[in-house]
Amino acid sequence: MSKSKKNKETNTPLLDQQSHDFLRNYLNNPSPVGFEYSGQRIWLDYLKPYIDEHMVDPYGTAVGIINPGQPFKVVIEAHADEISWFVNYINDQGLIYLKRNGGVDHQVAPSQRVFIHGKKGLVKAVFGWPAIHTRLGNPEQKEPQPKVDNLWLDCGARSKQEVEDLGIHIGSVVTYQDGFDELANDYYICRAMDNRIGGFMIAQVARLLKENKQKLPYTLYVVNAVQEEIGLRGAEMIARRIKPNVAIITDVTHDSTTPLINKQIEGDCSCGKGPALCYGPAVHNKLLHFVEDVAQQQNISYQMRTVSRSTGTDTDSFAYANDGCPSVLISIPLRYMHTTVEMLHKSDIENTIKLMYASLVALTPDTNLRYL
């Protein structure tokens, strides 16, 4: 693929101090499935100077609208929610047991610090786990492995009443504390890069369109959807509401150079080599080739991969909504997905923003996306 060069479309810095501050604030803020409202407020407040109108649907999907009222409608989309836990049971000793809220990984939970979102505000807690000395003390006993039903939270309470006095209740949502940080060689880490990095990128696209005074020949909907992690539900609702003609979706994909990931299954994709485009039944072939041509014309680095029956992203909801919507998926490579240290590369963020922006500028209502 082509090597990344200076963006021909704009000289606007993609990650200036203001956008970097927004990225840090947006990532550090909890936005668990079904409780995305505080993150959506941060996102929408940042977006408002760059859009003409906005709306929020009944379940919390936030939408910025540029050039409203046009017959041709285009969506760029990410999802706002992060994996989390629900308080499910509180025992008499004040220990808290949980259920999953989304695809949270039980194996990374022991010894993690969390926030419990109770009726009186945030309560700090930890996932407890017995010391190695006690786990291996009996050679005839098999060492326990973390599972949902043997993980517990300890918030410092020593009775059920003390837990309840803190405002913790059945149904309180639990998120990890880990926040944004920077590593060597332009790597960023945080929990919930999946997929609030997408919300950040589509906001930057809207910013570039405004600052470069681009006049689009269609209405653009900048969509930050809820409830992707439990079945693409937010995208399903908003796709029916907007009824777009074209949808460009961004999400994360696996960096398959990570140890213990099989390239024969996941394909060959790595951080620092640009966004990944993909072939798959839900991905519209002509729209895919259109975006690929834009990448080549703009000298934007990209990678290719394939998906099987579904993309596993909001692309599926848009593609099959209404009468069918030509949709394409632009994924950013990510290491350590669904952990507290999700990692990606700064250059991939920049190139994904450039590719979405350039694709929108090149797209018109007359672009030939007909199947035959």
N, C-alpha and C positions, 0 to 999 in steps of 0.2 A: 504494500500500500504506500501511498505518497507520504513524504515526510512533512511534518507540520511546519508552516511558515507563518509570517505575519498575516493577520486577517486582512484581506483586501477590502472588506465591506466597511470596516470601522476602525478608528484609532482609539476608541473608548477603552480604557483599562477595564478588564473583566473582573479583576479581584482587587479593587482599590480598598482603602481603609474602611469606607462606609459599608461596602458589600461584605468585607471580611468580618466586620463587627456584627452585621446582620446574620451571617453564617454561624458565627459562634453562639450568638444569643438564641437563634432558632434551633440549633442542634441541642443546646444544653437544656432547653425547655421541654418538659415531658409532654408527650402527645399520644397517650395510649389508645388502643382501639376502643371506640365508643365514647372517648373522653378527650377528643382532639381540640376542644374549643380554645384553650389558651394558646396553643401553637398556631391555630388558624387566625387568631387575633393578631399575633406578631407578624405572620405572613401577610395578611391583608393590609395592615397598617403600612408595611414596607411597600407593598405593591400600589397603593392608591395613587401616588403621584404619577404613575406611568400608565394608568388606564382611564377610560372614560366613565365606566359604570362598574358596579359589582353586584353580586347576589350571593346569598347563602341558602342552601336548600334545607329542608326540615331536619336532616340528620347531620348537617354541619359541613358538607362539601362547599368550599369557597371558590368563587369564580370571579376573575377580573375580565372585563369586556372592553375590547378595543374596536373602534369603528362600528358601533352597534347599528342594527337595522338593515344590514345587507342580506340579500337572499342566499348567498353562498356563505357557509359557516365552517370554520376550521377550529379545531381544538388542539392545544398542547397541554399535556397532562402529566401529573405526578401524584403520588399518594402521600398523605400527611401522617398516617398512623404508625405507631411503633408497637412491637410485641411487648407483652406485659403479663401480669398475673392478677388473679382475683383472690381475695380472702374468701375461703370456703368454710373454714372451721376453726374455732378457738377453744383450746382445751382448758381444763381447770388450772393448769400450771402457767397459763398465759402464753403458751406457744401457739403459733398461727400456721395453719396449713392452707394450701393453695390449690387453685385450678388454673390451667393455662388460659390466657386471653391472646389468641394468635399463636404462631409457631415458635414459641419461646423454647429454648434448649435447656432441659433439666440438667444436662451434664456439666454445664458451665456455671451453675448456680451456687454450689457450696462455697462459702466464705465471701460471697459478694455482698456489697452494701446496697441497700434499697431505700426508696421513699414509699411509705404507705400513705395514700391519699385519703385521709379520713375527714369526718365532718367538721373537725376543728383545725384542719390544715395538715401540712406534711408531718409525718412521724418517721424518724429514722429507725432503721432496723437492719439486721443482718441475716443472711442464710447461715444457720448454724450447721456444724458438721463435726463428728467425733474425731479426736486426735488420732494420728496414725498408730500411736502406741496402743491405744485401746482397740483399734480395728484389727490389728495383727497380733493381739495378745494371746489368742487361742488358736494354735495351728490347725485345730480340727474344724474351726469355724470359717466359713467362706467370707472373705472381705465384702462388706456391703457396698453396693453401687448406688449412686444417686438416682432416684426415681421420683416422679411427682408425688407419690403417696408416702415417701419417707423424707421429704424435704420440709423444713419448717423455718419460720421466721422468729427471731428473738428481738423484741423491741425494748427489753429491759423490764417488762412487766412480769410479775410472778403469780398472777391470778387472772382469771377471765375478766373480773370486774376492773382490774387495773388497765387491761387492754381497752375495755369499753370506755373507761374514763378518759382515755386519750383521744376518743372520737373515732376509733377503729371499729368497723362494723362488717358484717357479712356483705360481700359485694364491693368492699373498698378495693380500689385498683392499686397495683404495686408496680413501680418502675425502678430500674437500676439507676444508681447515682452517677455512674461514670460519665464524664463530660468531654468536651472537645479538647484536643491537644494536637501538637505538631511534632513530627519526627524528622529525622535527617532526610535529605534528598527530596524534599517537597511532598512528603506523605502526611496525610491528615488521619487522625483516628477519633472515633467517638462511637458510642452506642447510637443506634437509630440513623446511621447514614442511609440505611434502607428504611424509608426512601425520602427522608427529608432533604437529602442532597438534591433530589429531583425537584422538590419545591423551591429550593434555592435557585436551581438552574433556570427553571421556567420564569421565575421572577426576574432574573438577569436578562433573559430574552426580552421581556416586556420593557425593561429599562433601556436596553439598546435600541429598540424600535422607537421609543419616545425621544431619546437623546439624539438619535440620528435622523429624526423627523421622517421616518418611513411611513408612507401612506399606503395602506394595504387595500387591495380591491375586494375585500371580503371582511366579514366580522370575525375577529379572533377571540376565542374564549380561553383564558388562562386558568386551568382547572387544577385545584389541589383537593383531591378526593379523599374521603374517609373510608375506613373499614376495608381496605384491601387485604389486610393480613388474615381476615376470617372469611374470605371468599369473594373478593372483588365487588363488594356490595355497594360502596359509594359510587364507583364508576358506573355500575349497572343503573342506578337511579338517575345520575346526572346525564348519562347518554340518552336516556329516554326523554329527559326534559329538554335538552338542547337540540337533539336530532341533527348532529353535525354531518357535513358532507365529507370531511377528511379529519382524521385524528392522528396526531403524532404523540406517542407515549414515551416517557422516559422512566426507567427503573434501573436497578442494579443487576449485575450478573456475576458469576464466580470467576475469580482469577484462578485459572486451572494450573498455574505454576506453583500454587500453594501445596505443601506436602500433604499426602493422603487423599488428594483429589486425582481422579483418573481422567486423563485427557481423552482416552478412547470413549469415555462416556460424556464428559462435559465439553469436549472440544479444546481448542488451543486459544486461550484468551488471557491476557495479562495486563496488569496495571502499567500505565505509562505509554501505552501504544495506541491510545485513542478509544473513542466509544465503539461499541460493538453493534453492528447491524445483524439482523438474523433472517433466515428463511424459516417459514412455518406456515401451516394452514391459515392461521388468523392474520398473517402478515400479507398485505396486498402486494403482489409482485411488481406491478407497475409503479406503485408509490415507493416501494423499496428501491427500485432501480433509479427512480427520480432522485431520491435522497443520496444514493451512492454516487450518481453523476454530479450532484452538487458538491459532495465531499471532494471528489477528484478535481473539479473545476476550481475550488477554493483552496486546494492543497491542504486539506484537513485530514490528519491521520485517522484511520478507522480499521476495525477488525471485523471478521465475519464469523458467524456461528449458526447452528441450526437448533430448532426446537421440534418437539414431536407433536403429540396430539393437541397440546395447548402451550401457550407461552408461560402460563402461570402468573401473568401480570394483568393489569387493567386493559391491555390491548385486546384481550379476549372479550371483555364486556363491550367495548366500543365496536369492535369488528362485527359482532353478531347482533347488535342492537337495531331496533326498528327495522328498516328494509335492508340493512347491511351498510357498513360505513368503511370505506377504504382506510386501513389503519397500518401504521408502521411502528416498530419498537426500536428505540435507540437506548442501549444499555451502557451503563458505566461500570467498568470492572472493579470488583470489590473483593478484598480478602477478609476471611473470618466472619462471614455473614451470620446474623442472628446470635452474635456474641456481644460483649460489652466493648470490644476493641475493633470494630469494623474499620477497615483501612482502605483508603483510596489515594489516588495521585492527583496533585493539583493540575497537571497538564491535561488530564482526562476531563476534569471539570471544565476547563477552558475550552477544550476542543468540542465537548458536547454542546456547550452554549453556542459556540460558533456555528456548529452544524445545524442546530435547530433554527437559529437566526437566519442563516443563509438560505435554508430550505423554505422558510416562510416568505422571505423576500422574493425568491424565484417562483413560488407557487402562485398560480392565478386560477380563477374559475374555469378558464379554458384549458388548463393542463389536462392532457388526455390520460385519464385513468380508467377508460372503458376496458372491460375484460376482452371483448372481441372487436 
